[in-house]
């Protein structure tokens, strides 16, 4: 047993110094390349992305972070594929047949891979066109949620229930971004037909101004909510439209607070928000 161990070590030692050290050096270099590559990519992207006067600093940061993740993912694939090929060569494994086989398999799978190519091309364009970024809230063909990750292959969303959706980029026909540049408070309120409409409009505008000046809300609102128009004569109410503008992703909180304040103000001013009613006319015989 001792003789076998000595024989094994005598064979291993020359191989280790001729090939093993190279493999270790290759892995170390790959690790360092990834570490320094990430730093280099981040610096280049931060400097290369030109500022847009229509975008906030937070929006620019989101775009930069998205591009950095994509480039880092591509770098990892390139580095580790290169490392694997070099290590196989150091292990005296002929990689020529492997590359040739990969080419044959690639041709065989070419028709099946057209969907993968479509996903990659779609992902490339949506990133270059800055359609949405990590951290945005979007609706992709009816599926809505926060963007947790983007790569050239797919987009990952998490909805309000916590469900994670993996959506191939090539299947996205329409992308609606709910958090780009600014958002709107878009609220319809029903008023009783017996209400003084001019008084109700003044109350609505006053509540909107007070909300926009409130210290807890003023940083979220860019344009105070106000009366826009009479939107409809419904069966039981006069529908009025209220519009305002907020910073991205703040529209839901602001709209909820506006509803609460309007209800309190209407109660104080005697303005009725009606419930559905039905009037029955009885024909006398």
Long-range contacts (C-beta under 8 A, 24 or more apart in sequence): 19-90, 19-91, 22-90, 23-87, 23-90, 23-91, 26-83, 26-86, 26-87, 26-90, 27-83, 27-87, 30-79, 30-80, 30-82, 30-83, 33-79, 34-75, 34-76, 34-79, 37-72, 37-75, 37-79, 38-72, 38-75, 41-68, 41-71, 41-72, 41-75, 42-68, 45-71, 54-181, 55-181, 56-181, 56-247, 56-248, 58-248, 59-133, 59-180, 59-181, 59-248, 62-133, 62-134, 62-135, 62-136, 63-130, 63-133, 65-133, 65-134, 65-135, 66-127, 66-133, 66-134, 66-150, 67-127, 69-134, 69-149, 69-150, 69-151, 70-127, 70-150, 70-151, 70-152, 73-151, 73-152, 74-152, 115-168, 115-170, 116-153, 118-170, 119-152, 119-153, 119-154, 119-168, 119-169, 119-170, 119-171, 120-152, 120-153, 120-169, 121-170, 122-169, 122-170, 122-172, 123-150, 123-151, 123-152, 123-153, 123-154, 123-155, 123-169, 124-152, 126-150, 126-155, 126-169, 126-172, 126-175, 127-152, 131-175, 131-177, 132-175, 132-177, 132-180, 135-179, 136-177, 136-178, 136-179, 136-180, 136-248, 137-177, 137-178, 137-179, 137-249, 138-175, 138-176, 138-177, 138-178, 138-179, 139-175, 139-176, 139-178, 140-167, 140-172, 140-174, 140-175, 140-176, 141-167, 141-171, 141-172, 141-173, 141-174, 143-167, 144-178, 178-248, 178-249, 178-251, 179-248, 179-249, 180-248, 181-248, 182-222, 182-245, 182-246, 182-247, 182-248, 183-245, 183-246, 183-247, 183-248, 183-249, 183-250, 183-251, 184-243, 184-244, 184-245, 184-246, 184-251, 185-225, 185-242, 185-243, 185-244, 185-245, 185-246, 185-251, 185-254, 185-255, 185-258, 186-241, 186-242, 186-243, 186-251, 186-255, 187-225, 187-241, 187-242, 187-243, 187-255, 187-258, 187-259, 188-231, 188-239, 188-240, 188-241, 188-242, 189-239, 189-240, 189-242, 189-262, 189-273, 190-234, 190-236, 190-237, 190-238, 190-239, 190-240, 190-273, 190-274, 191-237, 191-238, 191-239, 191-240, 191-271, 191-272, 191-273, 191-274, 192-237, 192-238, 192-271, 192-272, 192-273, 192-274, 193-237, 193-238, 193-274, 194-272, 195-238, 195-271, 195-272, 196-271, 197-230, 197-238, 199-269, 199-271, 200-240, 200-266, 200-271, 201-227, 201-240, 203-262, 203-265, 203-266, 203-269, 203-271, 204-240, 204-242, 204-262, 206-265, 207-258, 207-261, 207-262, 207-265, 208-242, 208-244, 208-258, 210-261, 211-254, 211-257, 211-258, 211-261, 212-244, 217-254, 217-257, 219-247, 220-246, 220-247, 220-250, 220-253, 220-254, 221-245, 221-246, 221-247, 221-250, 221-254, 222-246, 222-247, 225-254, 225-258, 235-276, 235-277, 236-274, 236-275, 236-276, 236-277, 237-273, 237-274
